[in-house]
Amino acid sequence: MDSIFVNGTVGVGKSTLADALSAAERGSHAVIDLDAIRKLRPAPSADRFNHELELLNLKSLAENYRAAGAKRFIVAGVIEEKAELPRYIDALGSEGLFVCRLVARSDVLKARLRSRHREDPEGLIWHLNRVGTLTDILEAAGIDDLVIDSSDIPPAELAAAVRRAAGWD
């Protein structure tokens, strides 16, 4: 597989793991944080999380990265439904997608979110409420090739475990 998708709920460490995976990758690759490519305010009422925009932007970025020489992709984001996997594979122009879902203990998630949103009380409340809902959605989706707990493991160790599981070593 030429792409690793780091999946998980808010605050679980997806971007941190993506950066650690990038640091360990020797070949030409691109790192894409899906949160960054779907920021449009306000979101259309028919696409509350800008999912369709995300896929359009991902396709364009992947084409540009491939033209520049990228052979592998590391993507941090959220895939909530199994039916969406082919859409991400298509957008990346990928041979296959290894999905690693990060999980973390509730106390760790709450602490990370409180730190991230210390200046944004409304955002903190929204994200604290979203954690449980999204965790349940991702658990039920069952699309993961690997589930790994990010609560106490340093990012470099997580990256090594993911690379081994994905066959990138």
C-alpha positions as CSV (number, residue, x, y, z in Angstrom):
1,M,0.0,0.0,0.0
2,D,1.3,3.4,-0.8
3,S,-0.9,5.4,1.6
4,I,-1.4,5.4,5.3
5,F,-4.5,7.1,6.7
6,V,-4.3,8.1,10.3
7,N,-7.9,8.0,11.5
8,G,-9.3,8.9,14.9
9,T,-11.4,11.2,17.0
10,V,-10.5,14.8,17.8
11,G,-7.5,15.2,20.1
12,V,-6.2,11.7,19.6
13,G,-2.9,12.7,18.0
14,K,-3.5,12.2,14.3
15,S,-1.4,15.1,13.1
16,T,1.4,14.3,15.6
17,L,1.5,10.7,14.3
18,A,1.5,11.9,10.7
19,D,4.5,14.1,11.4
20,A,6.3,11.2,13.1
21,L,5.6,8.9,10.2
22,S,6.9,11.6,7.8
23,A,10.1,11.9,9.9
24,A,10.7,8.2,9.6
25,E,9.9,8.0,5.8
26,R,13.0,8.1,3.6
27,G,11.3,8.1,0.2
28,S,9.5,10.8,-1.6
29,H,6.1,11.4,0.2
30,A,3.5,13.9,1.1
31,V,1.7,14.6,4.3
32,I,-1.8,15.9,4.1
33,D,-3.8,17.1,7.1
34,L,-7.4,16.9,6.0
35,D,-8.5,19.5,8.6
36,A,-6.4,22.0,6.8
37,I,-7.8,21.4,3.3
38,R,-11.5,21.6,4.2
39,K,-11.6,24.9,6.1
40,L,-14.5,26.8,4.7
41,R,-16.7,29.0,6.9
42,P,-19.6,28.7,7.0
43,A,-19.9,25.1,5.7
44,P,-22.7,24.4,3.3
45,S,-25.8,23.2,5.1
46,A,-25.8,20.0,2.9
47,D,-22.1,19.3,3.8
48,R,-21.7,20.2,7.4
49,F,-18.1,19.0,7.8
50,N,-17.0,20.0,4.2
51,H,-16.5,16.4,3.3
52,E,-17.1,16.8,-0.4
53,L,-14.7,19.8,-0.5
54,E,-12.1,17.8,1.4
55,L,-12.2,15.0,-1.3
56,L,-12.0,17.5,-4.2
57,N,-9.0,19.2,-2.6
58,L,-7.4,15.9,-1.7
59,K,-7.6,14.8,-5.3
60,S,-6.0,18.0,-6.6
61,L,-3.3,17.9,-4.0
62,A,-2.5,14.3,-4.6
63,E,-2.2,14.9,-8.4
64,N,0.1,17.8,-7.8
65,Y,2.2,15.9,-5.2
66,R,2.5,12.9,-7.6
67,A,3.6,15.1,-10.4
68,A,6.3,16.5,-8.1
69,G,7.5,13.0,-7.3
70,A,5.6,11.8,-4.2
71,K,5.4,8.0,-4.1
72,R,3.6,7.6,-0.8
73,F,1.0,9.5,1.2
74,I,0.5,10.0,4.9
75,V,-3.0,11.4,5.5
76,A,-4.4,12.6,8.9
77,G,-8.2,12.8,9.1
78,V,-11.4,11.1,9.8
79,I,-13.2,8.4,7.7
80,E,-16.5,7.6,9.4
81,E,-17.9,5.0,6.9
82,K,-16.5,2.0,5.1
83,A,-18.2,3.1,1.9
84,E,-16.0,6.2,1.9
85,L,-12.7,4.2,1.6
86,P,-12.9,3.8,-2.2
87,R,-13.4,7.6,-2.5
88,Y,-10.3,8.3,-0.6
89,I,-8.3,5.7,-2.6
90,D,-9.5,7.3,-5.8
91,A,-8.8,10.8,-4.6
92,L,-5.2,9.8,-3.7
93,G,-4.8,7.8,-6.9
94,S,-3.6,5.2,-4.5
95,E,-2.8,1.5,-4.9
96,G,-4.2,0.9,-1.5
97,L,-4.9,2.6,1.8
98,F,-3.7,1.3,5.2
99,V,-6.0,2.7,7.9
100,C,-4.6,3.2,11.4
101,R,-7.1,4.4,14.0
102,L,-5.7,6.1,17.0
103,V,-7.5,5.8,20.3
104,A,-6.7,7.3,23.7
105,R,-8.0,7.2,27.2
106,S,-10.8,9.6,28.0
107,D,-8.6,11.6,30.5
108,V,-5.9,12.0,27.9
109,L,-8.3,13.2,25.3
110,K,-9.9,15.7,27.7
111,A,-6.5,17.1,28.7
112,R,-5.4,17.5,25.1
113,L,-8.6,19.2,24.1
114,R,-8.5,21.5,27.1
115,S,-5.0,22.5,26.2
116,R,-5.8,23.0,22.5
117,H,-8.9,25.1,23.2
118,R,-7.8,27.0,26.3
119,E,-8.7,30.3,24.5
120,D,-11.8,28.9,22.9
121,P,-14.4,27.8,25.5
122,E,-17.2,27.3,22.9
123,G,-14.9,25.1,20.8
124,L,-13.8,23.2,23.8
125,I,-17.4,22.3,24.7
126,W,-18.2,21.3,21.1
127,H,-15.1,19.1,20.9
128,L,-15.6,17.5,24.3
129,N,-19.1,16.6,23.2
130,R,-17.9,15.3,19.8
131,V,-15.3,13.0,21.2
132,G,-17.8,10.4,22.5
133,T,-20.0,10.5,19.4
134,L,-17.1,10.2,17.0
135,T,-15.5,7.4,19.0
136,D,-18.7,5.4,18.7
137,I,-19.0,6.1,15.0
138,L,-15.4,5.0,14.3
139,E,-15.7,1.9,16.4
140,A,-18.8,0.8,14.6
141,A,-17.4,1.5,11.2
142,G,-14.8,-1.3,11.6
143,I,-12.5,0.0,8.8
144,D,-9.2,-0.2,10.6
145,D,-6.2,-2.3,9.6
146,L,-4.7,-1.3,13.0
147,V,-6.0,0.3,16.2
148,I,-3.3,1.7,18.5
149,D,-3.5,3.6,21.7
150,S,-1.7,6.9,21.7
151,S,-2.2,7.7,25.4
152,D,1.3,6.9,26.7
153,I,3.5,5.9,23.7
154,P,5.9,8.5,22.2
155,P,5.1,9.5,18.6
156,A,8.3,8.0,17.2
157,E,7.4,4.6,18.7
158,L,3.8,4.8,17.4
159,A,5.2,5.6,13.9
160,A,7.5,2.6,14.0
161,A,4.6,0.3,15.0
162,V,2.4,1.7,12.2
163,R,5.2,1.5,9.6
164,R,5.8,-2.2,10.5
165,A,2.0,-3.0,10.3
166,A,1.7,-1.2,7.0
167,G,4.7,-3.0,5.5
168,W,6.7,0.3,5.1
169,D,9.8,-1.0,6.8
